[in-house]
Each structure stands twice: as structure tokens, then as C-alpha cells.
Amino acid sequence: MFLPFSKRKKVKAVDSFLHLVGNTPLLKLNRSVTAVPGAVYAKLEWFNPGQSSKDRIALHIIENAEKKGLLKPGDTVVETTSGNTGFSLAMASMVKGYKCILAVSSKSSQDKIDTLKAMGAEVHVCPAHVSAEDPRSYYEVAKRIHQETPNSIYINQYFNALNTEAHYLTTGPEIWEQTNGTITHLVACSGTGGTISGTARFLKEKNKNIQILGIDAYGSVIKKYHETGKLDENEIHPYRIEGLGKNLIPTATDFESIDRFIKVTDKDAALSARYLAKTEGVFAGYTSGAALQGVLQYAEEGTFKKDSVIVVIFPDHGSRYLSKIYNDQWMQDQGFTEEESFESAAELSKSIQ
């Protein structure tokens, strides 16, 4: 026998998958950071429905376009992506009724490309190791597709201030509230720069003494540009980490809000991701491995103290890298063996003591 509808208890459910974006948890790290002074907390961004921090910017930029009348049902969303932003956009587009076309770097894992297609996106894979101005680059391909596609918008995350604003409005306030305002250091990777910049702006407004520590990749121009104000093309060379570093200067990056940058290698980032799984049971993405590696290197330089409260952002989940850093054959092909993976991060952690 069923109760009358008016007397039934309300079902506790969200009306849309997109309502689950944000409010991701903070996890205290233990065994992976035993030699790091202070307390280290990881912001687990894969608790977003699209399993990455990019859900925040996808939703914010699309809803902003809707408010301005730039997007209507049946229109097309176009973007340049290393994979995660593309998935978030494809997910939001599917829910809201838009077509999604993505220009993706060939450096992106096959897992990411497959998930984009599964989410209904039209995917154009572009060579990774060409200049940003090359017509084959994913930047230029996305621009061309946008120009040739009627009723489309180009998200342009690298040069879109809304990218940074999304994290100013959400990630920053969440971290401030979760740490009860005790945070002393934020550690985050920088690709487009939106995550670190938006979060940094909010936190610096709350406490100007909070140190914002960026992570860059070898082969990227970001760190040197931060230090010199000049783009040095001699810094550019191929590297494997996805979603970290750049061969151009994104205007979404607020360099004035960032105190320092440190570079991590492809190998160390991969090794640290696998070390994180073995020590914390945390199955994180390649860039999250780079984030942990950055924390260890900053600690090795004496950046932290016993009373430091360190928040490190883990941007995405390990399931996006099953064919890469969690594939033994791929690791061996790169010279990153499992044995080295465990020992490298462990030895670095021990060396800090």
C-alpha cells in the first residue's frame, strides 16, 4: 500500500548532475608526507561529478554565456583541452542540450579521449609538439572550428577571466572555510592558471601572508616568465604531464597572486602518483602526482615549518591515466619502473628529514 503523494517524505536527490559541482572534501595526508613539517591536506577535486576541478570552470563559463544570451539549446560549445576541461564541457553540454566539439592534444591519454567520445563530444586530436601558432595546434584548430561553426561559442580557457573567477567564487572560499582560516600555504599546479590564480586571489584577500606555491613542468615557460616577465622559447621542449605548464602565457594566470614556482619532472610526477596510491590509498591523476612531488620538493627546500597548514590541490582522478602512469608497460617504456616509482618518492620524503 502506497501513501498518498502529499504524505510521502521528500526524496533527497539533486535535480541535475551539475548540481554536484563543488564542495569537494579536504583529506589529511599521512604516510606520503611523513617528513614534511606541518600538516598537509589534499583538496580532492575528483569528487566533482566529472572527476576534476574543471567542472567548476565549465559550469561557470557556460552559465555565464547563457545569462548573456550567447548560448541557446542546440548551439555548439568549442574548446581547446588536454582532456579534463573537455570532459567537463561535454558533460555540461549533454545535460543542457548543446553540441560539444573539442580540439585535443595528442599528449592526452587514450582514456581521456575515449571518455570525451563516450560523453558525446566530437573530438579532433592535434599534434602536441608544435608551436601554439601552428595551424595544426589544438589552439588554432579550435579557433578555426569556432569560426566555421554557426551558433557556437569558444570557451578559450587559457585567456578567459571567467576561468579564474570560477575558482575565486568557489575553490578559495571552500578551502578557507574547511581550514577555518588557518591555511598558511597553498600548493597547486599551473596550466591555464585559473585554479591557482582564482583560489590565490580569494585567500590573499583573507590573509595576505598566505604563501601561494605554484608547480610547473620542465619544458614549460611558466616559471621563468613568473621570475623574469619574459617568455623564453628556449625553455620549450616536449614533456609528458598533461594539464600542467604551457608553451604560451595564459592571461588566466594571475602571476602577481603567486609567490613562487617550482618545476617537477615527468618521471617524479608519475612516481609520486603511484607512491600516493601505495601510501594513502588515494588513486590520483598524473597532475596530482606532480602536486605531491611539488610539496615534497618545497619541503626539501625548507619552505614549511612545524605549524604550517598546507593545502595541496589534487585536480583529477587516476582513472583518466590507466593507459599511462598506471600502466606498467607505459611506465617501462618511459623508463619509469614500478620499483623506481615507489623508491623515488619515498627516498625524497626521507631525505627531507
C-alpha positions in Angstrom: 0.0 0.0 0.0 1.4 3.4 -1.0 0.9 6.6 0.9 -0.9 9.5 -0.9 1.7 11.6 -2.7 1.0 14.6 -0.4 2.0 12.5 2.7 5.2 10.9 1.3 8.6 12.0 2.6 10.6 14.1 0.3 13.3 12.2 -1.7 16.8 13.5 -1.0 18.2 13.9 -4.5 19.6 16.5 -6.8 17.7 17.6 -9.9 20.8 17.7 -12.1 24.2 16.1 -12.2 25.6 19.6 -12.5 24.3 20.4 -9.0 27.0 18.2 -7.6 29.8 20.5 -8.8 31.9 22.0 -5.9 32.1 21.5 -2.2 34.8 18.8 -2.6 36.4 17.3 0.6 39.7 18.0 2.2 41.8 15.0 3.2 44.7 15.0 5.7 47.7 13.2 4.1 49.7 11.0 6.4 52.2 8.3 5.2 53.0 10.1 1.9 54.2 13.3 3.7 55.8 11.9 7.0 58.9 14.1 6.5 57.0 17.3 5.7 56.8 19.8 8.6 53.3 20.8 9.5 50.0 19.4 8.4 49.3 18.6 4.7 45.7 18.5 3.4 44.7 17.5 -0.1 41.7 19.1 -1.8 40.2 16.2 -3.7 38.8 17.7 -6.9 37.8 14.4 -8.4 34.8 14.4 -6.1 33.3 16.7 -8.7 30.8 14.8 -10.9 33.2 15.0 -13.9 36.1 13.9 -11.6 38.2 17.0 -12.0 38.5 20.7 -10.9 37.5 21.7 -14.5 33.8 21.1 -13.7 33.9 24.4 -11.9 35.0 26.4 -14.8 32.9 24.6 -17.4 29.7 25.2 -15.4 30.6 28.8 -14.6 31.5 29.8 -18.2 28.5 28.1 -19.8 26.0 29.5 -17.3 27.6 33.0 -17.8 27.1 32.6 -21.6 23.5 31.5 -21.0 22.8 34.6 -18.9 24.2 36.8 -21.7 22.1 35.1 -24.3 25.2 33.7 -26.1 24.1 30.1 -25.7 20.7 28.6 -26.6 19.6 25.0 -26.8 21.1 23.3 -29.9 24.1 25.7 -30.0 27.7 24.4 -30.0 30.4 24.6 -27.4 34.0 24.6 -28.8 37.2 24.3 -26.8 40.9 23.5 -26.7 41.7 20.9 -24.0 44.2 18.4 -22.6 41.1 16.3 -21.7 39.7 17.3 -18.3 38.1 20.6 -19.4 36.8 18.9 -22.4 35.1 16.2 -20.4 33.5 18.8 -18.1 32.2 20.8 -21.0 30.9 17.6 -22.8 29.1 16.6 -19.6 27.6 20.0 -19.1 26.7 20.3 -22.8 25.0 16.9 -22.7 22.9 17.9 -19.7 22.0 21.3 -21.1 21.4 20.3 -24.7 24.4 21.7 -26.6 26.7 20.1 -29.1 30.3 19.9 -28.0 33.4 19.9 -30.3 36.9 19.6 -28.8 40.4 20.0 -30.1 42.6 17.7 -28.0 46.3 17.5 -27.6 47.8 14.1 -28.8 49.6 14.1 -25.4 46.2 13.4 -23.8 45.8 9.8 -22.6 43.7 7.5 -24.7 41.5 7.1 -21.6 40.7 10.8 -21.7 39.9 10.8 -25.4 37.7 7.7 -25.1 35.7 9.3 -22.3 35.2 12.5 -24.3 33.7 10.5 -27.1 31.6 8.5 -24.7 30.1 11.7 -23.4 29.1 12.6 -27.0 31.8 15.1 -27.9 33.2 15.4 -31.4 37.0 15.1 -30.9 39.8 16.4 -33.1 43.2 15.1 -31.9 46.0 17.5 -32.7 49.8 17.1 -32.6 51.2 18.2 -29.1 54.7 19.2 -30.0 54.0 22.1 -32.4 54.0 25.8 -31.6 50.9 27.5 -30.4 50.7 29.5 -33.6 51.0 26.4 -35.9 47.7 25.8 -37.7 47.8 22.2 -36.6 48.0 23.1 -32.9 44.9 22.5 -30.8 44.6 26.2 -30.1 44.4 27.1 -33.8 42.2 24.1 -34.7 39.6 25.1 -32.0 39.6 28.7 -33.3 39.1 27.5 -36.8 36.2 25.2 -35.8 34.6 28.0 -33.9 34.8 30.4 -36.9 33.4 27.7 -39.2 30.6 26.6 -36.9 27.4 28.8 -36.8 25.9 29.4 -33.4 29.0 28.4 -31.5 31.0 29.8 -28.6 34.7 29.3 -28.0 35.4 28.7 -24.3 39.1 29.8 -24.6 40.0 28.8 -21.1 43.6 30.0 -21.3 42.5 33.6 -21.9 39.1 33.7 -20.3 38.9 35.6 -17.0 35.8 33.5 -16.0 38.2 30.6 -15.6 39.9 32.4 -12.8 36.7 33.8 -11.4 35.1 30.3 -11.0 37.8 29.4 -8.5 37.7 32.8 -6.8 34.0 32.2 -6.2 34.2 28.5 -5.2 37.5 26.8 -4.5 39.0 29.7 -2.5 36.0 30.1 -0.1 35.8 26.3 0.3 39.4 26.0 1.4 39.2 29.0 3.7 36.1 27.6 5.4 37.5 24.0 5.6 40.7 25.1 7.3 38.8 27.6 9.5 41.1 30.3 8.1 44.3 28.6 9.4 45.8 27.8 6.0 49.4 29.1 5.6 50.4 27.6 2.2 48.5 26.7 -0.9 50.3 24.4 -3.4 48.8 23.9 -6.8 49.8 23.1 -10.3 49.5 25.7 -13.1 48.3 25.0 -16.6 45.8 27.6 -17.7 46.5 29.1 -14.2 42.8 29.5 -13.4 42.7 27.2 -10.4 45.8 28.5 -8.6 45.1 32.2 -9.5 41.4 32.3 -8.5 42.0 30.4 -5.3 45.0 32.6 -4.5 43.1 35.8 -5.0 40.4 34.9 -2.6 42.9 33.5 0.0 45.2 36.6 -0.2 42.2 38.8 0.3 41.5 36.9 3.6 45.2 36.8 4.7 47.9 38.4 2.6 50.6 36.3 4.4 49.3 33.0 2.9 52.0 31.7 0.6 50.9 30.6 -2.9 53.3 28.0 -4.3 52.9 27.0 -7.9 54.1 23.9 -9.7 55.4 24.0 -13.3 56.8 21.3 -15.7 60.2 21.1 -17.3 59.6 22.1 -20.9 57.1 24.8 -19.9 57.7 28.6 -19.8 55.6 29.5 -16.8 58.2 29.5 -14.0 60.7 31.6 -15.9 58.1 34.1 -17.0 57.0 34.5 -13.4 60.5 35.3 -12.4 61.6 37.5 -15.4 58.5 38.7 -17.1 59.8 37.2 -20.4 58.7 34.3 -22.4 61.9 32.2 -23.2 61.3 29.9 -26.1 64.5 28.1 -25.2 62.6 26.7 -22.2 60.1 24.9 -24.5 60.6 21.2 -25.2 58.2 18.2 -25.2 57.1 16.7 -21.9 54.5 14.1 -20.8 52.5 15.6 -17.9 49.0 16.6 -19.0 47.3 19.8 -17.8 50.5 21.3 -16.3 52.7 24.0 -17.8 52.4 25.8 -21.1 54.3 26.9 -24.2 52.5 30.2 -24.1 51.5 32.7 -21.4 47.8 32.3 -20.4 46.1 35.6 -19.3 44.0 33.4 -17.0 47.1 33.2 -14.8 47.4 36.0 -12.2 51.2 35.9 -11.7 51.0 38.6 -9.0 49.0 36.4 -6.7 51.6 33.6 -6.9 54.6 33.8 -4.7 56.9 31.1 -6.1 57.1 28.3 -8.7 59.0 25.1 -8.7 59.4 22.6 -11.5 58.9 18.9 -11.4 59.9 16.2 -13.9 57.6 13.9 -15.8 59.2 10.9 -14.0 58.9 12.3 -10.5 55.3 13.3 -11.0 54.4 9.8 -12.3 56.4 8.1 -9.5 54.7 10.3 -6.8 51.2 9.5 -8.1 51.9 5.8 -7.7 53.5 6.4 -4.3 50.4 8.2 -3.2 48.3 5.2 -4.1 50.6 2.9 -2.2 50.8 5.0 0.9 47.4 6.8 1.2 45.1 4.6 -0.9 44.5 7.7 -3.0 44.1 6.9 -6.7 45.1 10.3 -8.2 45.9 11.6 -11.6 49.2 12.5 -13.2 48.9 16.2 -12.3 48.0 15.2 -8.7 51.3 13.3 -8.6 53.0 16.4 -9.7 51.3 18.3 -6.9 52.5 15.8 -4.3 56.0 15.9 -5.8 55.9 19.7 -5.5 55.0 19.6 -1.8 58.0 17.2 -1.2 60.4 19.5 -3.1 59.2 22.6 -1.4 59.7 20.8 2.0 63.2 19.8 0.9 64.0 23.5 0.4 62.8 24.3 3.9 59.7 26.2 2.9 57.4 24.8 5.6 57.5 24.9 9.4 56.0 22.6 12.1 53.0 24.9 12.5 52.4 25.2 8.7 48.9 24.3 7.4 49.4 23.2 3.8 46.6 22.7 1.3 47.6 21.0 -2.0 45.1 20.7 -4.8 44.7 17.3 -6.4 42.9 18.2 -9.7 41.8 14.9 -11.1 41.4 11.1 -10.7 43.7 8.2 -11.6 41.1 6.6 -13.8 42.0 9.1 -16.5 45.5 7.7 -16.7 45.0 3.9 -16.8 46.9 3.7 -20.1 49.7 5.9 -18.9 51.1 6.2 -15.4 49.1 3.2 -14.1 50.1 1.0 -17.0 53.2 -1.0 -16.2 54.2 -1.3 -19.9 53.9 2.5 -20.4 56.0 3.2 -17.3 58.7 0.8 -18.5 58.7 2.4 -22.0 59.3 5.8 -20.4 62.0 4.4 -18.1 59.7 4.8 -15.1 59.6 1.3 -13.5 57.3 0.5 -10.6 60.2 -0.2 -8.3 61.7 3.2 -9.1 58.2 4.8 -8.6 57.9 3.6 -5.1 61.5 4.3 -4.1 61.9 7.7 -5.7 59.1 9.4 -3.8 59.9 7.5 -0.6 63.6 8.4 -0.8 62.8 12.1 -1.4 60.5 12.1 1.6 63.2 10.5 3.7 65.8 13.0 2.5 63.8 15.9 3.9 64.2 14.6 7.5 
